[in-house]
Structures are given as C-alpha cells and as structure tokens.
Amino acid sequence: MFTVLWLKGVVHKMAKVTVKFFGDVSRIAGIKQMEVEIPGDLTLHDLLLILKKKLGERIYEHVVDTKRMEIKRTVIVFIDGRNAMGTGGLKSKIKDKSIVAFFPPGVGGSKHN
C-alpha cells in the first residue's frame, strides 16, 4: 500500500520498506528491525542516507566505503533475499514492500568428523 507525498508540486508514492539488522550491525543501529517509508523506488544508497538521518552516522560509516562508493566488507546486505553485491551494490533498487537485511560477514563453519 502506498502513502502519497506532495513535494514541490509533484505527487510521490511512498513505499514501505522493512529493514532488519543482525549481529554487530544491530548493535550499531541500536535496533533489530524498523519500517521505513521511502519516496517511491530508490537505491540502496538512498535508503542508507535515510537510515543515516534516522539512526545516526555510524550505520552509514559501517556499511558504505565512501572513497570507492561501495558496500564495505564489514557487512553483507540482502535485498529481498538476494545479495546486494550481485544486484548492483549501492545502486541496487529498493521498492515497495522490500525487505533489506544487514548481516555481519560470516566466519568459520563446522567440521564434522
């Protein structure tokens, strides 16, 4: 369902996105999950700028390598179950009802004898 935003004489449909944080990323964000309204279809980077305003600079700094303008190796981002690194990185599209999840990188595994 869309909310409508009137901005500078233009009607924008507001999309709702679910954002989930896991591991140390949730500690940095200060929450585990939130709903965010975004103006229409945006990119992952646009969403991160919104999260930066809502949650503070640390979440943005943890995820974005600003020199290379790419996702840092300190986090894995999934958009609707797909790794954002394979869908355009920071340019990956976020749409209405998307679920964006931020995970710490996986380590190790189990060895069965």
GICORZI-V376393 format. One record per pair of residues at least 12 apart in sequence whose C-alpha atoms are under 6 Angstrom apart, sorted by the first residue. I is the first residue (numbers start at 1). J is the second residue. D is the distance in whole Angstrom. If there is no record, write none. Layout:
((I	J	D) (I	J	D))
This chain:
((2	14	5) (2	15	6) (13	39	6) (13	40	5) (14	37	6) (14	38	5) (14	39	4) (14	40	5) (15	37	5) (15	38	5) (15	40	5) (15	96	4) (16	36	6) (16	37	5) (16	96	5) (16	97	5) (17	35	6) (17	36	5) (17	97	5) (17	98	5) (17	99	6) (18	34	6) (18	35	5) (18	99	5) (19	33	6) (19	34	5) (19	99	6) (19	100	5) (19	101	6) (20	32	6) (20	33	4) (20	101	5) (21	101	6) (21	102	5) (22	103	5) (29	59	6) (41	94	6) (41	95	5) (42	93	6) (42	94	5) (43	91	5) (43	92	5) (43	93	4) (43	94	5) (44	90	5) (44	91	6) (44	92	5) (45	90	5) (70	90	6) (75	103	6) (75	104	5) (75	105	6) (76	102	6) (76	103	5) (76	105	6) (77	101	6) (77	102	5) (78	100	6) (78	101	5) (79	99	6) (79	100	5) (80	98	6) (80	99	5))
